[in-house]
Amino acid sequence: MDNHASLRANVNLLGQLLGDTIKSHHGQAFLDKIETIRQLAKSARQGNQEDQDRLLSTLKNLSDDELLPVARAFSQFLNLANVAEQFHTTSREYQNADLPDSLGQMFTRLQAANLDHNQIREAVAALDIELVLTAHPTEVTRRTFIHKHVQLNDCLAALELNLPETERDEVLGRIQQLITQAWHSNEIRSQRPTPVDEAKWGFAVIENSLWPALPKFMRQLDNQLHDHLGVRLPLDAAPVRFASWMGGDRDGNPFVTAKVTREVLLLGRWMASSLFLNDIQELVSELSMSEANDELYRQADQSDEPYRTVLRRLREDLRETLMHLNAKVQGQKTDARDLITTTAQLREPLELCYRSLHECGLKLIADGMLLDVLRKVACFGIHLVKLDVRQDGERHTQALAEITRYLGLGDYAGWNESDKQAFLLSELNSRRPLLPRQWQPSADTQEVLDTCRVIAEHPRDAFGIYIISMAGAPSDVLAVQLLLKETGVDFPLPVAPLFETLDDLNQGAEVIEQLFNVPWYRGYLQGQQFVMIGYSDSAKDAGMMAAGWAQYSAMEKLVALSAREDIKLTLFHGRGGSLGRGGGPARQAILAQPPGSTLGGLRVTEQGEMIRFKFGLPKVAMHSLMLYASAVLEANLLPPPEPKPEWRELMENMSRVSCDHYRSLIRGEPDFVPYFRAATPELELGKLPLGSRPAKRKPNGGVESLRAIPWIFAWTQNRLMLPAWLGAHKGLQQAIDEGQEDILITMNSNWPFFRARLDMLEMVFLKADAGLAAYYDSVLVPEPLKPLGTRLRDELQASVELILRLKQEAELLSDQPWSKESIKLRNPYTDPLNVLQAELLKRSRQQGNIHPSLDQALMVTIAGIAAGMRNTG
């Protein structure tokens, strides 16, 4: 049976309607040219060299007037294919299929494993998943297009119903309208978003998708728990919560200031108040009953509509609070008071109504919308999301150095680790202030202190954690705690070191152990330690194979240390959407972690375009939340096996060989940087107004200063996908040469961590295309640099053959037919964009300044290829 017939039908429908739009705007001849290009690309993909040559000739000979509309045609088709594919995951056809990650199947598996019911109940009660929304510059789709895509999804859902012909025609007419609107709109935003814009985008995702999805997910979890174990979730259960970096992540982003953080915190409260006010208003309308318990009657002054009386008071308090917050957001004065300032003020009257309904035998009413609102209160609270603050550790060091120099104590930055710790602990235990009163710090230090003061102005539950980038020593953590203390923060905000280079990952457990040995620090911790694991920078530093093993080993050591010290460890995974940044299927990633690594909760970033793909629609969001919950439960109750000693030894050896090869090329090959800049659109990416954060940590730095996201984005564009596989082949090949192939095959069968590595490589290789990468070289790379490109493509080919051998498969992704088909579906539309991009890059580099429409066409090819590849950064 074909499980994807409706998907293909929807792709064809949207493509046909796009064709009609193009025809009405540009005429039949132009549409015929688009179709010719598509057919040639499809034939070329099947190995027809003659059609490959015709495709290249046709695209090269496009007139300047044709380049932009051709690029737009293929780019918009890829966006529509993404819409159809996302809808497919919520369609009836898909929902009727057996989903391996559904909660029901999860509980069935747990019971089949003969686990004690109390053990399962305790695991559900301990579920602690925090999804952290981040605004990295990989989301190339404008918000106006995202809104149209959501509406298209609704139309596809309507077409699933047996509508009368007139209504069906209306829906088809609406789809045509939306596609036409998109065609006549600019795909590329004209200005970069500000950090506040990014935060508003994150709040919009919550309002439109997660707000309705969360209570439905909770209801599903509650029903499964009751059906399988006969118990219910408590009212205050919050198995999934949300945090954000938007407006708090200042690492390398000079536009995220203390003022921005203060504004984003205010906007979060404003949005939460607005959303809760809408829900309370609806509850006032619904809860018209007169029966109540004595407690509610007393609170309602014996009203004959006690529920409405209590909830109207809450509604009016929320209204006044919203007026107050609205005025503050707009910088206006107001007499409105800020009345609802704690989550308890929201929760208590709602719980009072809930208890009363249950006591009066009105359970059916209590467990309707009222329960849903209580679930939202538990998971979102009055701040909507908890804001994380992230800063580079060097900024704290320089701030303290400035203070110590002013006070005549020497230069903190030049002290050794022992002296730094002694000074920090002395000041942390001191009752006198450290900061001088009349001192005027530099702008950078003032900003660090102002950020800490913003934290001091707000309650603890407005914040998630404070993350230190490039942390490598205990003093990096203690320095933040001292700065927080000195600026008036009177609550123990968790401070998490981010271990993101290979060396920092390898030494991470030692750093945490040293901190655990400090009595002051143990008291500050209150029994819970957060540690962030960096995926993108570690892969950029050492290659995916060595980085993956270093991440696993670091987690394993940290889990053992925390268990020994009886401290709850919450690992925070800084994953991106791309496979080179720790991306890939969430369930597989969770089950590939060391045993015990999710017992203290799971914290994970959801970055860039992946927020839209995983949480952009309520049904998709609900499915994603269920996937996370089922995967964490499985990891905690049916943990993966620990690697055997010979597996560890082999991984150590392969990682060393892999890392040496990766670094010898990235750092040791003199032609590498010039080749990278010639063969990819890295330099041109700066023209795209994507995220608010600059692409480089240092404006004048080389590749080493390039952020991991544009580093991967650039290689995705030319289809070489280098960061996601470079080095892995050498490590695996050496193991085979040493006669260890059987062990590798066993590891793939029995060790989820290793299998995940090979699966990721397999996915990368199906998206990579050596032929297109060679075409970029032929058009863009100077002759002296071309041998390096040939070497890299040869290694890519050897890597593909090696993975097929280890996976014992004839072709890539043979066990994942849908993933394979999804990629193949896009290729005839992505390939022409690659060829066009190479041509436009050539013209741009030769001419210096090209016509604005050609520059726009180049930007559209970048956005279109990103849509075709999906997980770009």
TILUM-551404 format. One line per 3 residues: their letters; for each residue x negated, y, z of C-alpha. Coordinates in steps of 0.2 Angstrom, whole numbers. Layout:
BEGIN
A	X/Y/Z  ...
This chain:
BEGIN
MDN	0/0/0  -7/17/-5  -7/27/12
HAS	-12/44/3  0/45/-12  9/60/-4
LRA	-7/69/-1  -12/67/-19  6/73/-24
NVN	4/88/-14  -13/92/-20  -7/90/-38
LLG	9/101/-34  -2/115/-26  -14/114/-40
QLL	-1/115/-54  7/130/-45  -10/139/-44
GDT	-12/135/-63  5/144/-66  -1/159/-56
IKS	-17/160/-66  -8/158/-83  4/172/-79
HHG	-11/183/-74  -24/179/-87  -15/169/-100
QAF	-14/152/-107  -31/152/-115  -40/156/-99
LDK	-30/142/-90  -36/130/-104  -54/135/-101
IET	-52/132/-82  -44/115/-86  -58/111/-98
IRQ	-71/115/-85  -62/104/-72  -61/89/-84
LAK	-79/91/-89  -84/91/-71  -74/76/-68
SAR	-82/67/-82  -99/72/-78  -96/65/-60
QGN	-93/49/-68  -110/49/-77  -106/56/-94
QED	-122/66/-98  -114/74/-114  -100/81/-104
QDR	-113/87/-91  -122/96/-104  -106/104/-111
LLS	-101/109/-93  -117/118/-90  -116/126/-107
TLK	-98/132/-104  -102/140/-87  -118/148/-93
NLS	-109/156/-107  -95/164/-97  -94/182/-100
DDE	-96/194/-86  -77/197/-86  -74/178/-84
LLP	-86/174/-70  -76/181/-55  -59/174/-60
VAR	-67/157/-64  -75/157/-47  -59/162/-39
AFS	-49/148/-48  -60/134/-41  -62/142/-24
QFL	-43/144/-21  -40/126/-27  -52/120/-14
NLA	-43/130/-1  -26/123/-6  -34/105/-6
NVA	-38/109/12  -21/114/16  -14/98/9
EQF	-26/88/18  -23/96/35  -4/94/32
HTT	-7/76/28  -13/72/46  4/78/52
SRE	15/71/39  27/57/41  17/45/30
YQN	1/48/41  11/47/58  19/31/53
ADL	2/23/50  -8/15/64  -19/29/72
PDS	-34/21/82  -35/36/93  -17/37/99
LGQ	-14/38/118  -2/23/117  -15/12/109
MFT	-28/18/122  -17/13/137  -14/-4/129
RLQ	-33/-6/127  -36/-2/145  -23/-14/151
AAN	-29/-27/139  -46/-25/148  -38/-31/164
LDH	-43/-14/173  -34/-11/189  -20/1/188
NQI	-26/12/202  -42/13/192  -33/19/177
REA	-22/31/187  -38/39/195  -46/41/178
VAA	-31/50/171  -30/61/187  -49/65/185
LDI	-48/70/167  -57/87/165  -59/92/147
ELV	-63/110/143  -63/116/125  -74/132/122
LTA	-69/142/107  -83/151/99  -84/163/84
HPT	-100/158/75  -101/165/57  -96/150/47
EVT	-77/154/46  -77/162/29  -58/162/26
RRT	-49/178/30  -36/179/43  -23/184/30
FIH	-27/168/20  -26/158/36  -8/165/39
KHV	-3/160/21  -10/143/23  0/140/39
QLN	16/145/29  11/134/15  10/120/28
DCL	28/124/34  34/123/16  26/106/13
AAL	34/100/29  51/106/22  48/96/6
ELN	46/80/16  65/82/21  79/76/9
LPE	84/94/4  98/98/-8  91/103/-25
TER	95/122/-22  85/122/-5  71/112/-13
DEV	70/125/-27  69/139/-14  55/130/-5
LGR	45/128/-21  48/146/-25  41/151/-8
IQQ	26/141/-11  23/149/-28  25/166/-20
LIT	12/162/-7  0/156/-20  3/171/-30
QAW	0/183/-15  -16/174/-12  -22/175/-30
HSN	-19/194/-30  -28/196/-13  -47/198/-10
EIR	-54/182/-2  -69/190/5  -66/203/19
SQR	-73/220/16  -81/222/33  -89/211/46
PTP	-77/207/61  -82/215/78  -83/204/93
VDE	-66/210/99  -59/206/82  -66/188/84
AKW	-58/187/101  -42/192/94  -43/179/81
GFA	-46/166/95  -31/173/105  -20/171/89
VIE	-25/152/88  -19/150/105  -3/160/103
NSL	2/151/86  -5/134/89  -11/129/106
WPA	2/137/116  16/126/109  5/111/107
LPK	-2/110/125  15/106/133  19/93/120
FMR	2/85/122  5/85/141  23/77/139
QLD	15/63/128  2/60/141  15/60/155
NQL	26/48/145  12/36/141  6/36/160
HDH	24/32/165  27/19/152  11/9/156
LGV	8/13/174  25/19/181  18/36/188
RLP	19/54/182  7/68/181  7/80/195
LDA	14/97/192  -3/106/193  -12/93/181
APV	-24/102/169  -33/88/160  -37/100/146
RFA	-41/119/148  -48/132/137  -63/144/138
SWM	-71/156/125  -87/163/120  -79/177/110
GGD	-84/193/118  -95/185/131  -109/177/120
RDG	-122/191/119  -137/179/115  -144/188/99
NPF	-129/198/96  -132/217/100  -113/220/97
VTA	-107/211/112  -109/223/126  -103/225/144
KVT	-89/236/137  -84/223/124  -83/210/138
REV	-73/221/149  -61/224/134  -59/206/129
LLL	-55/201/147  -42/214/147  -35/208/131
GRW	-34/190/137  -24/195/152  -13/206/140
MAS	-10/191/129  -6/179/143  6/191/151
SLF	15/193/134  16/174/131  22/170/149
LND	35/185/148  43/177/132  44/160/141
IQE	51/167/157  64/177/147  69/161/139
LVS	70/152/156  81/166/163  93/162/148
ELS	93/143/151  93/141/170  111/148/173
MSE	115/134/186  122/138/203  117/123/213
AND	101/126/223  92/120/239  91/131/254
ELY	74/138/250  79/144/233  95/152/240
RQA	85/161/253  73/168/240  88/173/229
DQS	97/182/243  112/169/242  115/174/224
DEP	127/163/214  114/162/200  99/159/211
YRT	87/153/197  91/168/187  89/180/201
VLR	71/173/206  65/172/188  72/190/184
RLR	61/197/198  46/187/190  51/194/173
EDL	52/212/179  35/210/187  28/203/171
RET	35/217/161  28/230/172  11/221/172
LMH	12/221/153  16/239/152  1/243/163
LNA	-11/231/153  -4/238/137  -9/256/142
KVQ	-26/251/148  -29/242/131  -25/258/122
GQK	-35/269/134  -19/278/140  -13/283/158
TDA	2/275/165  12/274/181  16/255/178
RDL	8/244/191  -3/229/189  8/217/199
ITT	4/199/193  -14/198/196  -16/179/201
TAQ	-10/163/193  -2/158/210  11/173/208
LRE	17/165/192  16/147/198  25/149/215
PLE	43/155/209  42/142/195  38/128/207
LCY	52/134/219  65/132/204  57/115/199
RSL	59/108/217  76/115/219  82/107/203
HEC	75/90/208  83/91/225  100/95/217
GLK	99/80/206  96/91/190  80/82/185
LIA	84/82/167  85/101/167  69/103/178
DGM	59/92/166  63/102/151  57/119/147
LLD	53/123/165  41/109/166  33/115/150
VLR	30/132/157  22/125/173  10/115/162
KVA	5/131/153  2/140/170  -9/125/175
CFG	-19/125/159  -20/143/154  -17/154/170
IHL	-15/173/169  -32/175/160  -27/163/145
VKL	-45/157/143  -60/158/154  -73/169/147
DVR	-91/162/147  -106/174/147  -121/168/138
QDG	-138/178/137  -156/173/132  -167/169/147
ERH	-180/181/141  -168/196/144  -167/192/163
TQA	-185/190/164  -189/207/156  -175/215/168
LAE	-183/208/183  -201/213/177  -195/230/175
ITR	-188/231/193  -204/223/200  -215/235/191
YLG	-205/250/197  -206/244/215  -224/242/214
LGD	-223/223/216  -232/218/200  -226/211/184
YAG	-213/197/186  -215/191/168  -233/188/171
WNE	-231/178/187  -233/159/187  -217/148/190
SDK	-221/145/209  -223/164/212  -207/168/203
QAF	-197/155/213  -204/161/229  -200/179/225
LLS	-182/175/219  -178/164/234  -184/177/246
ELN	-173/190/238  -158/178/237  -160/176/256
SRR	-162/194/259  -148/205/266  -156/221/259
PLL	-153/227/241  -166/225/228  -161/237/215
PRQ	-168/255/218  -154/269/219  -162/283/209
WQP	-170/271/196  -165/273/178  -168/256/169
SAD	-171/254/150  -156/252/139  -159/233/138
TQE	-160/231/157  -146/242/159  -135/231/148
VLD	-140/216/158  -135/224/174  -119/231/167
TCR	-114/214/161  -116/207/178  -106/221/186
VIA	-92/217/174  -92/200/181  -91/208/199
EHP	-76/218/194  -66/203/190  -59/187/200
RDA	-68/171/199  -55/162/188  -57/175/174
FGI	-74/166/170  -80/150/165  -99/149/167
YII	-114/159/164  -126/151/151  -144/154/149
SMA	-151/151/132  -169/145/130  -170/140/148
GAP	-185/130/153  -189/132/171  -179/133/188
SDV	-183/152/189  -173/155/173  -157/149/183
LAV	-162/158/200  -166/174/191  -147/175/185
QLL	-141/171/202  -152/185/209  -145/198/196
LKE	-127/193/200  -130/195/219  -138/212/217
TGV	-124/218/206  -110/213/218  -104/197/212
DFP	-97/189/228  -92/172/222  -103/157/216
LPV	-102/158/197  -109/142/190  -125/146/180
APL	-129/133/167  -146/131/159  -145/128/140
FET	-159/115/135  -160/117/116  -178/114/110
LDD	-186/97/110  -198/101/125  -183/109/135
LNQ	-173/93/133  -187/82/138  -190/92/153
GAE	-172/96/158  -170/83/171  -186/88/180
VIE	-180/107/180  -163/102/188  -172/90/200
QLF	-183/105/206  -167/115/208  -158/102/218
NVP	-173/102/230  -170/120/235  -159/121/250
WYR	-152/138/245  -147/132/228  -139/116/235
GYL	-127/127/245  -124/139/230  -119/124/219
QGQ	-104/118/230  -106/101/223  -105/104/204
QFV	-119/107/192  -116/112/174  -130/109/160
MIG	-128/114/142  -135/102/129  -141/111/113
YSD	-138/102/97  -141/115/83  -158/122/89
SAK	-165/105/94  -161/98/77  -169/114/69
DAG	-184/111/80  -187/93/78  -175/86/65
MMA	-159/76/68  -166/59/73  -178/66/86
AGW	-166/78/92  -152/65/94  -163/54/104
AQY	-169/68/115  -151/74/119  -146/56/123
SAM	-162/53/134  -159/70/143  -141/66/147
EKL	-145/49/153  -158/56/165  -147/70/171
VAL	-132/58/174  -144/46/185  -151/61/194
SAR	-134/68/198  -127/51/204  -142/49/215
EDI	-140/67/223  -121/65/224  -118/80/214
KLT	-104/81/200  -112/84/183  -103/92/169
LFH	-112/91/153  -108/105/141  -111/100/122
GRG	-115/115/111  -109/106/95  -106/114/78
GSL	-95/108/64  -109/103/53  -117/86/55
GRG	-134/94/57  -127/103/72  -120/88/82
GGP	-104/88/72  -94/73/66  -79/64/73
ARQ	-75/69/91  -71/52/97  -86/44/89
AIL	-97/58/97  -90/55/114  -92/36/114
AQP	-110/38/108  -115/47/123  -124/38/138
PGS	-113/28/150  -106/40/164  -110/56/155
TLG	-91/61/155  -87/56/172  -90/74/178
GLR	-79/81/164  -82/85/146  -86/103/140
VTE	-88/106/122  -89/120/110  -77/121/95
QGE	-85/132/83  -81/142/67  -70/134/54
MIR	-68/119/65  -56/128/76  -44/130/62
FKF	-46/113/55  -43/105/72  -32/117/81
GLP	-25/128/68  -7/120/67  3/114/83
KVA	4/96/77  -14/95/72  -19/103/89
MHS	-8/91/98  -17/76/89  -34/84/93
LML	-30/85/111  -24/67/112  -39/62/103
YAS	-50/70/116  -41/63/130  -41/45/124
AVL	-59/46/120  -64/52/137  -53/40/146
EAN	-61/26/135  -79/32/139  -75/33/157
LLP	-66/16/159  -74/6/145  -91/13/144
PPE	-103/9/130  -117/-3/133  -134/4/139
PKP	-147/2/126  -159/-13/128  -177/-10/132
EWR	-183/-15/114  -170/-3/107  -176/12/118
ELM	-194/8/112  -189/8/94  -180/24/96
ENM	-195/32/104  -206/27/90  -194/32/76
SRV	-191/49/84  -209/52/85  -213/48/67
SCD	-197/57/62  -201/73/71  -219/73/65
HYR	-214/71/47  -200/85/49  -212/97/57
SLI	-226/94/45  -214/100/31  -205/114/40
RGE	-220/121/49  -235/114/40  -231/115/21
PDF	-236/132/15  -224/131/1  -209/127/11
VPY	-203/144/16  -204/152/-1  -196/136/-8
FRA	-182/137/4  -179/156/0  -179/152/-19
ATP	-169/136/-19  -154/142/-8  -144/158/-6
ELE	-152/161/11  -156/179/8  -139/183/0
LGK	-129/176/14  -133/192/23  -121/200/11
LPL	-106/190/17  -97/199/31  -94/183/41
GSR	-96/184/60  -101/199/71  -118/191/75
PAK	-134/194/65  -140/179/55  -158/181/63
RKP	-163/183/81  -177/195/75  -173/206/60
NGG	-191/204/53  -194/186/57  -196/171/46
VES	-187/154/45  -192/151/64  -181/166/69
LRA	-166/161/57  -151/155/67  -147/137/66
IPW	-130/141/58  -136/150/42  -151/138/41
IFA	-139/124/39  -126/135/29  -139/139/16
WTQ	-144/121/13  -126/115/12  -123/128/-2
NRL	-136/120/-14  -130/102/-9  -147/96/-3
MLP	-141/96/15  -159/95/21  -157/99/40
AWL	-145/84/42  -157/71/36  -175/76/34
GAH	-186/65/44  -174/51/48  -180/41/33
KGL	-198/41/39  -194/34/56  -182/21/50
QQA	-194/16/36  -208/13/48  -198/2/59
IDE	-193/-9/44  -212/-9/38  -216/-16/55
GQE	-203/-30/53  -190/-23/64  -176/-22/52
DIL	-165/-35/61  -166/-25/77  -160/-10/68
ITM	-145/-20/60  -141/-26/78  -142/-8/85
NSN	-130/-2/72  -118/-16/76  -119/-15/95
WPF	-125/2/100  -112/17/97  -126/30/99
FRA	-136/22/85  -121/18/74  -116/36/75
RLD	-133/42/69  -131/31/53  -113/35/50
MLE	-117/54/51  -131/51/38  -119/41/27
MVF	-107/56/27  -120/68/23  -127/58/9
LKA	-110/57/1  -108/76/2  -126/79/-4
DAG	-130/80/-23  -148/78/-29  -143/82/-47
LAA	-135/99/-42  -150/103/-30  -162/100/-45
YYD	-151/111/-56  -154/125/-43  -172/122/-44
SVL	-172/123/-63  -164/140/-63  -171/148/-47
VPE	-187/140/-41  -204/146/-48  -214/133/-57
PLK	-228/131/-43  -214/127/-30  -205/114/-40
PLG	-215/99/-35  -209/102/-17  -191/101/-23
TRL	-195/85/-32  -203/77/-17  -187/82/-6
RDE	-175/75/-18  -185/59/-20  -185/57/-1
LQA	-166/60/-1  -164/46/-13  -175/35/-3
SVE	-165/39/12  -148/35/4  -155/18/-2
LIL	-162/14/16  -145/18/24  -136/7/12
RLK	-148/-7/16  -146/-5/35  -127/-3/34
QEA	-127/-18/23  -115/-9/10  -115/-8/-9
ELL	-110/11/-8  -108/25/4  -93/25/16
SDQ	-86/9/8  -78/6/26  -70/24/26
PWS	-60/24/9  -51/40/14  -66/50/19
KES	-74/45/2  -58/49/-8  -57/66/1
IKL	-75/71/-4  -73/64/-22  -56/74/-24
RNP	-66/90/-21  -81/87/-32  -74/92/-49
YTD	-69/109/-41  -85/111/-30  -98/106/-44
PLN	-93/121/-56  -95/133/-41  -112/127/-38
VLQ	-117/129/-56  -109/147/-56  -118/151/-40
AEL	-135/146/-47  -132/157/-62  -126/172/-52
LKR	-141/170/-40  -152/170/-56  -144/186/-63
SRQ	-144/195/-46  -163/191/-42  -168/196/-60
QGN	-158/212/-61  -159/218/-43  -142/226/-43
IHP	-128/217/-52  -111/223/-56  -100/223/-40
SLD	-88/211/-49  -103/199/-51  -108/202/-33
QAL	-90/198/-28  -91/182/-39  -107/176/-30
MVT	-98/179/-13  -83/169/-19  -94/154/-24
IAG	-102/154/-7  -84/154/1  -78/141/-11
IAA	-92/129/-8  -90/131/11  -71/126/8
GMR	-77/111/-2  -89/105/10  -78/109/25
NTG	-91/107/39  -103/120/34  -111/127/51
